[in-house]
Amino acid sequence: MKLIIILVLSSFSLMANSQNDRFDSKVKYEYNVYLEVLNLKLGEASLSVKAPGNIDGINVYHLNFNVRTTKLGDTIYKIRNKIDVWVNQETLNVVKQNKNIRELRKRRILKLLLEIKKESQMVRNLLLKTTFLIHTH
């Protein structure tokens, strides 16, 4: 038991020391939601790490999160969400974010870009490019 605890703790310390290698390759995690009693699929979600990029001279990681319900799941609560987040590779602070949220009959699109001073990494300005809410009947 002690050996397992030592191995787990040492692996965490190795992961913490390798900050430059956080996301070396593209990664995708997929999740499915089922109604267990009848084994019916209600929806799916995925989290993926896209290729690294650069926004205004800042090296960023691009994370993508998608959630959607199936036709059966739509009868309970319809979801079609897509969220893209770009985070600073050094500090993991959010640099840019795009959200396309569609739940039930509501739709909201949010695009967010944070301008950051490179010298001090302090948030200087918050720009909300577009935010609107659409109700459909």
VMD Tcl script that builds the backbone (N, CA, C; Angstrom):
set m [mol new atoms 411]
animate dup $m
set s [atomselect $m all]
$s set {name element resname resid chain x y z} {
  {N N MET 1 A 0.824 -1.192 0.000}
  {CA C MET 1 A 0.000 0.000 0.000}
  {C C MET 1 A 0.868 1.257 0.000}
  {N N LYS 2 A 1.925 1.245 0.832}
  {CA C LYS 2 A 2.820 2.402 0.882}
  {C C LYS 2 A 3.509 2.618 -0.456}
  {N N LEU 3 A 3.842 1.531 -1.137}
  {CA C LEU 3 A 4.504 1.635 -2.436}
  {C C LEU 3 A 3.580 2.289 -3.464}
  {N N ILE 4 A 2.310 1.946 -3.427}
  {CA C ILE 4 A 1.342 2.542 -4.361}
  {C C ILE 4 A 1.220 4.033 -4.108}
  {N N ILE 5 A 1.138 4.440 -2.848}
  {CA C ILE 5 A 1.036 5.864 -2.506}
  {C C ILE 5 A 2.283 6.611 -2.958}
  {N N ILE 6 A 3.446 6.028 -2.767}
  {CA C ILE 6 A 4.692 6.675 -3.196}
  {C C ILE 6 A 4.724 6.817 -4.713}
  {N N LEU 7 A 4.287 5.792 -5.447}
  {CA C LEU 7 A 4.257 5.863 -6.904}
  {C C LEU 7 A 3.286 6.933 -7.402}
  {N N VAL 8 A 2.131 7.011 -6.784}
  {CA C VAL 8 A 1.144 8.025 -7.187}
  {C C VAL 8 A 1.679 9.420 -6.928}
  {N N LEU 9 A 2.235 9.660 -5.748}
  {CA C LEU 9 A 2.768 10.985 -5.416}
  {C C LEU 9 A 3.930 11.369 -6.321}
  {N N SER 10 A 4.797 10.417 -6.638}
  {CA C SER 10 A 5.927 10.732 -7.511}
  {C C SER 10 A 5.460 11.015 -8.936}
  {N N SER 11 A 4.418 10.338 -9.401}
  {CA C SER 11 A 3.914 10.627 -10.749}
  {C C SER 11 A 3.293 12.017 -10.803}
  {N N PHE 12 A 2.608 12.446 -9.729}
  {CA C PHE 12 A 2.064 13.798 -9.694}
  {C C PHE 12 A 3.175 14.838 -9.701}
  {N N SER 13 A 4.249 14.594 -8.984}
  {CA C SER 13 A 5.344 15.560 -8.958}
  {C C SER 13 A 6.035 15.628 -10.315}
  {N N LEU 14 A 6.153 14.519 -11.013}
  {CA C LEU 14 A 6.732 14.530 -12.357}
  {C C LEU 14 A 5.842 15.288 -13.329}
  {N N MET 15 A 4.525 15.119 -13.194}
  {CA C MET 15 A 3.601 15.847 -14.061}
  {C C MET 15 A 3.672 17.337 -13.779}
  {N N ALA 16 A 3.793 17.732 -12.528}
  {CA C ALA 16 A 3.862 19.147 -12.175}
  {C C ALA 16 A 5.144 19.781 -12.686}
  {N N ASN 17 A 6.255 19.021 -12.724}
  {CA C ASN 17 A 7.531 19.561 -13.193}
  {C C ASN 17 A 7.613 19.683 -14.705}
  {N N SER 18 A 6.775 18.993 -15.443}
  {CA C SER 18 A 6.839 19.036 -16.902}
  {C C SER 18 A 5.768 19.955 -17.476}
  {N N GLN 19 A 5.762 21.228 -17.072}
  {CA C GLN 19 A 4.764 22.176 -17.544}
  {C C GLN 19 A 4.893 22.449 -19.033}
  {N N ASN 20 A 6.078 22.356 -19.603}
  {CA C ASN 20 A 6.244 22.624 -21.021}
  {C C ASN 20 A 5.613 21.530 -21.875}
  {N N ASP 21 A 5.414 20.349 -21.311}
  {CA C ASP 21 A 4.874 19.238 -22.066}
  {C C ASP 21 A 3.421 18.954 -21.705}
  {N N ARG 22 A 2.660 19.971 -21.319}
  {CA C ARG 22 A 1.284 19.758 -20.875}
  {C C ARG 22 A 0.435 19.098 -21.951}
  {N N PHE 23 A 0.450 19.651 -23.161}
  {CA C PHE 23 A -0.358 19.132 -24.264}
  {C C PHE 23 A 0.519 18.988 -25.492}
  {N N ASP 24 A 1.359 17.962 -25.508}
  {CA C ASP 24 A 2.244 17.760 -26.649}
  {C C ASP 24 A 1.495 17.344 -27.905}
  {N N SER 25 A 0.429 16.588 -27.754}
  {CA C SER 25 A -0.290 16.112 -28.928}
  {C C SER 25 A -1.772 16.430 -28.786}
  {N N LYS 26 A -2.474 16.278 -29.891}
  {CA C LYS 26 A -3.912 16.495 -29.868}
  {C C LYS 26 A -4.564 15.345 -29.115}
  {N N VAL 27 A -5.510 15.691 -28.245}
  {CA C VAL 27 A -6.169 14.701 -27.401}
  {C C VAL 27 A -7.670 14.918 -27.515}
  {N N LYS 28 A -8.446 13.837 -27.514}
  {CA C LYS 28 A -9.902 13.956 -27.538}
  {C C LYS 28 A -10.503 12.934 -26.585}
  {N N TYR 29 A -11.366 13.408 -25.696}
  {CA C TYR 29 A -12.093 12.552 -24.764}
  {C C TYR 29 A -13.560 12.586 -25.169}
  {N N GLU 30 A -14.168 11.427 -25.278}
  {CA C GLU 30 A -15.567 11.348 -25.660}
  {C C GLU 30 A -16.365 10.656 -24.561}
  {N N TYR 31 A -17.563 11.202 -24.299}
  {CA C TYR 31 A -18.437 10.676 -23.261}
  {C C TYR 31 A -19.817 10.443 -23.859}
  {N N ASN 32 A -20.480 9.390 -23.446}
  {CA C ASN 32 A -21.843 9.096 -23.874}
  {C C ASN 32 A -22.723 8.962 -22.647}
  {N N VAL 33 A -23.979 9.421 -22.783}
  {CA C VAL 33 A -24.947 9.345 -21.696}
  {C C VAL 33 A -26.039 8.371 -22.118}
  {N N TYR 34 A -26.291 7.382 -21.273}
  {CA C TYR 34 A -27.290 6.367 -21.567}
  {C C TYR 34 A -28.341 6.316 -20.469}
  {N N LEU 35 A -29.561 5.960 -20.850}
  {CA C LEU 35 A -30.604 5.615 -19.907}
  {C C LEU 35 A -30.351 4.154 -19.548}
  {N N GLU 36 A -29.848 3.922 -18.358}
  {CA C GLU 36 A -29.300 2.617 -17.994}
  {C C GLU 36 A -30.326 1.486 -18.068}
  {N N VAL 37 A -31.554 1.766 -17.714}
  {CA C VAL 37 A -32.565 0.705 -17.645}
  {C C VAL 37 A -32.790 0.072 -19.024}
  {N N LEU 38 A -32.882 0.912 -20.068}
  {CA C LEU 38 A -33.166 0.403 -21.420}
  {C C LEU 38 A -31.959 0.467 -22.345}
  {N N ASN 39 A -30.827 0.928 -21.826}
  {CA C ASN 39 A -29.603 1.097 -22.604}
  {C C ASN 39 A -29.828 1.974 -23.846}
  {N N LEU 40 A -30.536 3.095 -23.663}
  {CA C LEU 40 A -30.802 4.043 -24.743}
  {C C LEU 40 A -29.866 5.242 -24.605}
  {N N LYS 41 A -29.252 5.629 -25.701}
  {CA C LYS 41 A -28.323 6.767 -25.682}
  {C C LYS 41 A -29.112 8.069 -25.671}
  {N N LEU 42 A -28.808 8.948 -24.683}
  {CA C LEU 42 A -29.485 10.235 -24.554}
  {C C LEU 42 A -28.653 11.397 -25.084}
  {N N GLY 43 A -27.326 11.247 -25.090}
  {CA C GLY 43 A -26.496 12.352 -25.556}
  {C C GLY 43 A -25.035 11.977 -25.548}
  {N N GLU 44 A -24.235 12.958 -25.980}
  {CA C GLU 44 A -22.793 12.747 -26.026}
  {C C GLU 44 A -22.083 14.062 -25.777}
  {N N ALA 45 A -20.859 13.953 -25.293}
  {CA C ALA 45 A -20.025 15.125 -25.043}
  {C C ALA 45 A -18.597 14.779 -25.418}
  {N N SER 46 A -17.849 15.797 -25.812}
  {CA C SER 46 A -16.435 15.572 -26.116}
  {C C SER 46 A -15.622 16.771 -25.667}
  {N N LEU 47 A -14.437 16.480 -25.203}
  {CA C LEU 47 A -13.462 17.497 -24.821}
  {C C LEU 47 A -12.206 17.194 -25.598}
  {N N SER 48 A -11.715 18.176 -26.358}
  {CA C SER 48 A -10.530 17.928 -27.167}
  {C C SER 48 A -9.541 19.075 -27.035}
  {N N VAL 49 A -8.283 18.726 -27.186}
  {CA C VAL 49 A -7.194 19.703 -27.207}
  {C C VAL 49 A -6.749 19.798 -28.655}
  {N N LYS 50 A -6.914 20.977 -29.238}
  {CA C LYS 50 A -6.538 21.203 -30.632}
  {C C LYS 50 A -5.070 21.611 -30.700}
  {N N ALA 51 A -4.600 21.876 -31.895}
  {CA C ALA 51 A -3.206 22.286 -32.088}
  {C C ALA 51 A -2.949 23.633 -31.396}
  {N N PRO 52 A -1.783 23.794 -30.748}
  {CA C PRO 52 A -1.448 25.079 -30.115}
  {C C PRO 52 A -1.396 26.192 -31.151}
  {N N GLY 53 A -1.630 27.418 -30.679}
  {CA C GLY 53 A -1.625 28.558 -31.586}
  {C C GLY 53 A -1.007 29.780 -30.937}
  {N N ASN 54 A -1.262 30.936 -31.555}
  {CA C ASN 54 A -0.722 32.204 -31.088}
  {C C ASN 54 A -1.782 33.277 -31.285}
  {N N ILE 55 A -2.118 33.995 -30.217}
  {CA C ILE 55 A -3.073 35.104 -30.287}
  {C C ILE 55 A -2.380 36.351 -29.771}
  {N N ASP 56 A -2.219 37.333 -30.623}
  {CA C ASP 56 A -1.573 38.610 -30.271}
  {C C ASP 56 A -0.221 38.396 -29.592}
  {N N GLY 57 A 0.566 37.466 -30.101}
  {CA C GLY 57 A 1.902 37.223 -29.562}
  {C C GLY 57 A 1.939 36.333 -28.333}
  {N N ILE 58 A 0.799 35.790 -27.924}
  {CA C ILE 58 A 0.730 34.911 -26.754}
  {C C ILE 58 A 0.536 33.480 -27.241}
  {N N ASN 59 A 1.412 32.579 -26.816}
  {CA C ASN 59 A 1.263 31.167 -27.170}
  {C C ASN 59 A 0.119 30.572 -26.366}
  {N N VAL 60 A -0.830 29.917 -27.071}
  {CA C VAL 60 A -2.040 29.426 -26.423}
  {C C VAL 60 A -2.300 27.972 -26.763}
  {N N TYR 61 A -3.030 27.311 -25.856}
  {CA C TYR 61 A -3.608 25.999 -26.118}
  {C C TYR 61 A -5.065 26.235 -26.501}
  {N N HIS 62 A -5.586 25.446 -27.444}
  {CA C HIS 62 A -6.977 25.560 -27.874}
  {C C HIS 62 A -7.744 24.348 -27.374}
  {N N LEU 63 A -8.728 24.576 -26.499}
  {CA C LEU 63 A -9.566 23.522 -25.951}
  {C C LEU 63 A -10.965 23.653 -26.543}
  {N N ASN 64 A -11.578 22.523 -26.873}
  {CA C ASN 64 A -12.901 22.517 -27.489}
  {C C ASN 64 A -13.792 21.558 -26.714}
  {N N PHE 65 A -15.020 22.024 -26.384}
  {CA C PHE 65 A -15.974 21.223 -25.634}
  {C C PHE 65 A -17.309 21.230 -26.372}
  {N N ASN 66 A -17.823 20.062 -26.718}
  {CA C ASN 66 A -19.105 19.937 -27.413}
  {C C ASN 66 A -20.034 19.049 -26.609}
  {N N VAL 67 A -21.312 19.461 -26.531}
  {CA C VAL 67 A -22.339 18.660 -25.880}
  {C C VAL 67 A -23.572 18.679 -26.769}
  {N N ARG 68 A -24.144 17.504 -26.999}
  {CA C ARG 68 A -25.389 17.451 -27.770}
  {C C ARG 68 A -26.204 16.246 -27.321}
  {N N THR 69 A -27.506 16.414 -27.340}
  {CA C THR 69 A -28.402 15.318 -27.015}
  {C C THR 69 A -28.848 14.636 -28.307}
  {N N THR 70 A -29.228 13.382 -28.201}
  {CA C THR 70 A -29.780 12.650 -29.337}
  {C C THR 70 A -31.244 13.052 -29.519}
  {N N LYS 71 A -31.907 12.509 -30.526}
  {CA C LYS 71 A -33.328 12.828 -30.734}
  {C C LYS 71 A -34.158 12.413 -29.529}
  {N N LEU 72 A -33.800 11.286 -28.932}
  {CA C LEU 72 A -34.499 10.849 -27.727}
  {C C LEU 72 A -34.222 11.818 -26.579}
  {N N GLY 73 A -32.958 12.223 -26.431}
  {CA C GLY 73 A -32.612 13.187 -25.393}
  {C C GLY 73 A -33.254 14.543 -25.613}
  {N N ASP 74 A -33.459 14.917 -26.886}
  {CA C ASP 74 A -34.102 16.187 -27.208}
  {C C ASP 74 A -35.522 16.271 -26.646}
  {N N THR 75 A -36.203 15.137 -26.539}
  {CA C THR 75 A -37.564 15.155 -26.003}
  {C C THR 75 A -37.578 15.514 -24.520}
  {N N ILE 76 A -36.463 15.258 -23.840}
  {CA C ILE 76 A -36.358 15.592 -22.419}
  {C C ILE 76 A -35.830 17.016 -22.253}
  {N N TYR 77 A -34.682 17.319 -22.891}
  {CA C TYR 77 A -34.063 18.638 -22.775}
  {C C TYR 77 A -33.033 18.763 -23.898}
  {N N LYS 78 A -33.346 19.539 -24.926}
  {CA C LYS 78 A -32.484 19.646 -26.098}
  {C C LYS 78 A -31.264 20.517 -25.801}
  {N N ILE 79 A -30.079 19.981 -26.117}
  {CA C ILE 79 A -28.816 20.701 -25.901}
  {C C ILE 79 A -27.955 20.580 -27.148}
  {N N ARG 80 A -27.417 21.719 -27.591}
  {CA C ARG 80 A -26.424 21.772 -28.666}
  {C C ARG 80 A -25.416 22.850 -28.273}
  {N N ASN 81 A -24.439 22.514 -27.473}
  {CA C ASN 81 A -23.473 23.496 -26.968}
  {C C ASN 81 A -22.095 23.256 -27.569}
  {N N LYS 82 A -21.435 24.350 -27.922}
  {CA C LYS 82 A -20.059 24.280 -28.395}
  {C C LYS 82 A -19.295 25.418 -27.722}
  {N N ILE 83 A -18.207 25.060 -27.051}
  {CA C ILE 83 A -17.395 26.052 -26.339}
  {C C ILE 83 A -15.937 25.871 -26.765}
  {N N ASP 84 A -15.326 26.949 -27.225}
  {CA C ASP 84 A -13.903 26.965 -27.570}
  {C C ASP 84 A -13.202 27.911 -26.611}
  {N N VAL 85 A -12.104 27.454 -26.030}
  {CA C VAL 85 A -11.338 28.264 -25.083}
  {C C VAL 85 A -9.865 28.210 -25.479}
  {N N TRP 86 A -9.225 29.373 -25.514}
  {CA C TRP 86 A -7.794 29.461 -25.751}
  {C C TRP 86 A -7.154 29.957 -24.465}
  {N N VAL 87 A -6.208 29.187 -23.912}
  {CA C VAL 87 A -5.568 29.538 -22.645}
  {C C VAL 87 A -4.075 29.762 -22.861}
  {N N ASN 88 A -3.521 30.683 -22.083}
  {CA C ASN 88 A -2.098 30.997 -22.119}
  {C C ASN 88 A -1.307 29.754 -21.733}
  {N N GLN 89 A -0.292 29.406 -22.532}
  {CA C GLN 89 A 0.491 28.198 -22.261}
  {C C GLN 89 A 1.293 28.293 -20.970}
  {N N GLU 90 A 1.691 29.488 -20.569}
  {CA C GLU 90 A 2.500 29.638 -19.357}
  {C C GLU 90 A 1.649 29.677 -18.100}
  {N N THR 91 A 0.599 30.502 -18.103}
  {CA C THR 91 A -0.183 30.734 -16.888}
  {C C THR 91 A -1.505 29.988 -16.846}
  {N N LEU 92 A -1.934 29.432 -17.984}
  {CA C LEU 92 A -3.231 28.775 -18.143}
  {C C LEU 92 A -4.404 29.716 -17.898}
  {N N ASN 93 A -4.174 31.042 -18.030}
  {CA C ASN 93 A -5.254 32.016 -17.962}
  {C C ASN 93 A -5.988 32.038 -19.296}
  {N N VAL 94 A -7.286 32.314 -19.266}
  {CA C VAL 94 A -8.080 32.378 -20.482}
  {C C VAL 94 A -7.696 33.626 -21.274}
  {N N VAL 95 A -7.401 33.434 -22.569}
  {CA C VAL 95 A -7.068 34.536 -23.462}
  {C C VAL 95 A -8.262 34.859 -24.351}
  {N N LYS 96 A -8.949 33.825 -24.824}
  {CA C LYS 96 A -10.090 34.003 -25.717}
  {C C LYS 96 A -11.083 32.888 -25.456}
  {N N GLN 97 A -12.375 33.210 -25.667}
  {CA C GLN 97 A -13.407 32.216 -25.432}
  {C C GLN 97 A -14.568 32.460 -26.393}
  {N N ASN 98 A -15.051 31.426 -27.041}
  {CA C ASN 98 A -16.247 31.496 -27.887}
  {C C ASN 98 A -17.236 30.464 -27.380}
  {N N LYS 99 A -18.466 30.907 -27.108}
  {CA C LYS 99 A -19.516 30.000 -26.646}
  {C C LYS 99 A -20.700 30.094 -27.602}
  {N N ASN 100 A -21.195 28.953 -28.017}
  {CA C ASN 100 A -22.433 28.873 -28.776}
  {C C ASN 100 A -23.332 27.928 -27.998}
  {N N ILE 101 A -24.243 28.496 -27.212}
  {CA C ILE 101 A -25.076 27.737 -26.295}
  {C C ILE 101 A -26.496 27.667 -26.856}
  {N N ARG 102 A -26.967 26.444 -27.070}
  {CA C ARG 102 A -28.346 26.224 -27.514}
  {C C ARG 102 A -28.970 25.182 -26.600}
  {N N GLU 103 A -29.881 25.649 -25.767}
  {CA C GLU 103 A -30.587 24.758 -24.851}
  {C C GLU 103 A -32.071 25.074 -24.923}
  {N N LEU 104 A -32.868 24.039 -25.066}
  {CA C LEU 104 A -34.307 24.168 -25.290}
  {C C LEU 104 A -34.544 25.092 -26.483}
  {N N ARG 105 A -35.233 26.201 -26.288}
  {CA C ARG 105 A -35.513 27.126 -27.392}
  {C C ARG 105 A -34.703 28.408 -27.276}
  {N N LYS 106 A -33.678 28.396 -26.469}
  {CA C LYS 106 A -32.851 29.581 -26.262}
  {C C LYS 106 A -31.512 29.392 -26.946}
  {N N ARG 107 A -31.007 30.477 -27.496}
  {CA C ARG 107 A -29.686 30.435 -28.128}
  {C C ARG 107 A -28.910 31.660 -27.678}
  {N N ARG 108 A -27.659 31.425 -27.273}
  {CA C ARG 108 A -26.810 32.530 -26.831}
  {C C ARG 108 A -25.422 32.331 -27.415}
  {N N ILE 109 A -24.907 33.381 -28.023}
  {CA C ILE 109 A -23.557 33.348 -28.572}
  {C C ILE 109 A -22.736 34.395 -27.834}
  {N N LEU 110 A -21.581 33.993 -27.325}
  {CA C LEU 110 A -20.699 34.894 -26.591}
  {C C LEU 110 A -19.288 34.739 -27.136}
  {N N LYS 111 A -18.691 35.851 -27.511}
  {CA C LYS 111 A -17.292 35.842 -27.935}
  {C C LYS 111 A -16.555 36.793 -27.017}
  {N N LEU 112 A -15.490 36.314 -26.422}
  {CA C LEU 112 A -14.757 37.056 -25.405}
  {C C LEU 112 A -13.271 37.044 -25.758}
  {N N LEU 113 A -12.655 38.222 -25.758}
  {CA C LEU 113 A -11.226 38.328 -26.012}
  {C C LEU 113 A -10.620 39.174 -24.900}
  {N N LEU 114 A -9.646 38.623 -24.207}
  {CA C LEU 114 A -8.968 39.342 -23.130}
  {C C LEU 114 A -7.656 39.882 -23.663}
  {N N GLU 115 A -7.438 41.182 -23.513}
  {CA C GLU 115 A -6.154 41.765 -23.868}
  {C C GLU 115 A -5.292 41.773 -22.615}
  {N N ILE 116 A -4.077 41.276 -22.728}
  {CA C ILE 116 A -3.207 41.126 -21.561}
  {C C ILE 116 A -1.888 41.833 -21.822}
  {N N LYS 117 A -1.406 42.579 -20.815}
  {CA C LYS 117 A -0.077 43.174 -20.892}
  {C C LYS 117 A 0.945 42.065 -20.755}
  {N N LYS 118 A 1.864 41.978 -21.683}
  {CA C LYS 118 A 2.862 40.907 -21.635}
  {C C LYS 118 A 3.830 41.095 -20.468}
  {N N GLU 119 A 4.149 42.368 -20.123}
  {CA C GLU 119 A 5.150 42.596 -19.083}
  {C C GLU 119 A 4.693 42.092 -17.727}
  {N N SER 120 A 3.458 42.353 -17.369}
  {CA C SER 120 A 3.006 42.004 -16.027}
  {C C SER 120 A 1.923 40.933 -16.004}
  {N N GLN 121 A 1.445 40.492 -17.162}
  {CA C GLN 121 A 0.383 39.517 -17.255}
  {C C GLN 121 A -0.871 39.942 -16.484}
  {N N MET 122 A -1.120 41.251 -16.400}
  {CA C MET 122 A -2.326 41.760 -15.748}
  {C C MET 122 A -3.398 41.968 -16.806}
  {N N VAL 123 A -4.628 41.675 -16.469}
  {CA C VAL 123 A -5.710 41.899 -17.421}
  {C C VAL 123 A -5.938 43.402 -17.530}
  {N N ARG 124 A -5.811 43.928 -18.757}
  {CA C ARG 124 A -5.943 45.364 -18.985}
  {C C ARG 124 A -7.346 45.719 -19.432}
  {N N ASN 125 A -7.918 44.918 -20.266}
  {CA C ASN 125 A -9.194 45.307 -20.839}
  {C C ASN 125 A -9.995 44.055 -21.168}
  {N N LEU 126 A -11.268 44.124 -20.986}
  {CA C LEU 126 A -12.163 43.026 -21.289}
  {C C LEU 126 A -13.097 43.481 -22.397}
  {N N LEU 127 A -13.025 42.822 -23.537}
  {CA C LEU 127 A -13.835 43.207 -24.675}
  {C C LEU 127 A -14.902 42.148 -24.916}
  {N N LEU 128 A -16.145 42.530 -24.810}
  {CA C LEU 128 A -17.231 41.636 -25.180}
  {C C LEU 128 A -17.595 41.986 -26.609}
  {N N LYS 129 A -17.220 41.144 -27.546}
  {CA C LYS 129 A -17.481 41.440 -28.948}
  {C C LYS 129 A -18.964 41.336 -29.263}
  {N N THR 130 A -19.568 40.197 -28.989}
  {CA C THR 130 A -20.981 40.044 -29.258}
  {C C THR 130 A -21.611 39.186 -28.186}
  {N N THR 131 A -22.748 39.628 -27.718}
  {CA C THR 131 A -23.533 38.850 -26.790}
  {C C THR 131 A -24.997 39.083 -27.137}
  {N N PHE 132 A -25.729 38.037 -27.447}
  {CA C PHE 132 A -27.151 38.212 -27.670}
  {C C PHE 132 A -27.883 36.936 -27.342}
  {N N LEU 133 A -29.148 37.098 -27.061}
  {CA C LEU 133 A -29.998 35.992 -26.649}
  {C C LEU 133 A -31.165 35.936 -27.608}
  {N N ILE 134 A -31.441 34.775 -28.192}
  {CA C ILE 134 A -32.523 34.617 -29.144}
  {C C ILE 134 A -33.530 33.655 -28.550}
  {N N HIS 135 A -34.794 34.077 -28.486}
  {CA C HIS 135 A -35.864 33.185 -28.055}
  {C C HIS 135 A -36.672 32.795 -29.279}
  {N N THR 136 A -36.831 31.507 -29.510}
  {CA C THR 136 A -37.675 31.041 -30.610}
  {C C THR 136 A -38.825 30.256 -30.028}
  {N N HIS 137 A -39.925 30.350 -30.649}
  {CA C HIS 137 A -41.128 29.663 -30.134}
  {C C HIS 137 A -41.546 28.577 -31.072}
}
mol reanalyze $m
mol bondsrecalc $m
mol representation Tube
mol addrep $m
